[in-house]
Amino acid sequence: MWDRVTISAPPADVAVTLAEAKAFCDVTYSDDDDLITSLVAAATKKMDGPRGIGVGCFTQSWQLSLDCFPPWEIALPGWPVKSVTTVGYVDPDGASQTVDGADYLLDIGGDAARLTPAYNKSWPGTRAQNGAVTITYIVGEAQDDIAPELKVAIKMMVAHWYENREATIDRNHMPVPFGAEQIMRDFMRGTIAA
């Protein structure tokens, strides 16, 4: 299902600021600011979103595309899911429609979010076509609520890449530091696309 998820509105904030990354790397000069900024972006991309570890490090909008409604429950990939913006579909006549918010329920309790029809409701019929159903939903935390472990993992990757700027065959130099990799495993949701 992860291959059917895209980011429809990227986050406005960054999980780790340039100042935080420089402090973690113990860099006090500004000559490498552009480099460190690009390393923060690369490390964040490795962590954040449906092509990262399936976590929204900070608030953003994701979209799930399905060919039809399932019989009942729709699992919404990603964590933490906060709300559903729209449930759109193409009806059997080919017209774009939106399911009324009162006609479905979002369960965000536990580790995985799920969407079901409301009591005494069912999903509408759709046209038989690819991507007939699109669900847009909000994933992630506000800047101040990002899990500190995720921020540490990003800073660990930045520091590691800052110190090791080229590929190596030395077994002591891993592409991702072990500590960051463990944090990524602890937070990973589902099977993440490459």
FENDA-V354694 format. One record per helix or strand of 2 or more residues. SS is the DSSP state (H for helix, E for strand). FROM is the first residue (numbers start at 1). LEN is the number of residues. Records with the same first field share a line. If there is no record, write none. Layout:
SS: FROM-LEN  FROM-LEN
//
This chain:
H: 2-3  18-8  33-15  101-3  143-3  148-16  178-10
E: 5-5  48-2  60-7  74-3  81-10  96-3  104-4  113-5  133-7
//
